[in-house]
């Protein structure tokens, strides 16, 4: 009697919560994403979206800014109270205050409507890569003035400690909760301590933008990191970018 190796289990579909009040757009986005293999749950307003989020488990949220009842900004804040799940905001006003408010509330990225399905899927894939990011030690990476650390060696910068193996961050011994984007941005700084990183470099390495995107996503994510790590940890070098102080 011959034995056979069982086939590997199929990967679990990525679960997406889409909160959009426009019925036509909601259906259109849901159908398009399902064609790419995503399992989409929808809600038509912010309160319903928050209830769905609390009742089920999702890998990524797509939130329209303008929602009845509870808008996308308030919904994002409610999500961030308990979860670092990746959040992509959709705005009909790309140069308005909506974008800034959404990023300040904890969103990882945004797209402007109308948005091409290809662009939307590319942003989703980028967010999911950040959520499952595993850093590799880089040659010449420094901890203070010491030698390059081995894989998993904590990086220490003053009272800031970054466990690169467990992907955990603490300040003065107290754990700090970071979203996947905030964590990847911090790891990018930690891989180049004391070196100025330009905004377009951070857009490429952290947000996976192959072009010079909106630098506000960098600036506002840095602001969120400063609130969590201390305002003096990441220094602004005017006209160039940012650097992590050793």
Secondary structure, 3 states (H helix, E strand, C coil): CCCCCCCCCCCCCCEEEEECCCHHHHHHHHHHHHHCCCEEEEECCHHHHHHHHHHCCCCEEEEECCCCCCCHHHHHHHHHCCCCCEEEEEECCCCCHHHHHHHHCCCCEEEECCCCHHHHHHHHHHHHHHHCCCCCCCCCCCCCCCCCCCCCCCEEECCEEEECCCCEEEECCEEECCCHHHHHHHHHHHCCCCCCEEHHHHHHHCCCCCCCCCCHHHHHHHHHHHHHHCCCCEEEECCCEEEECC
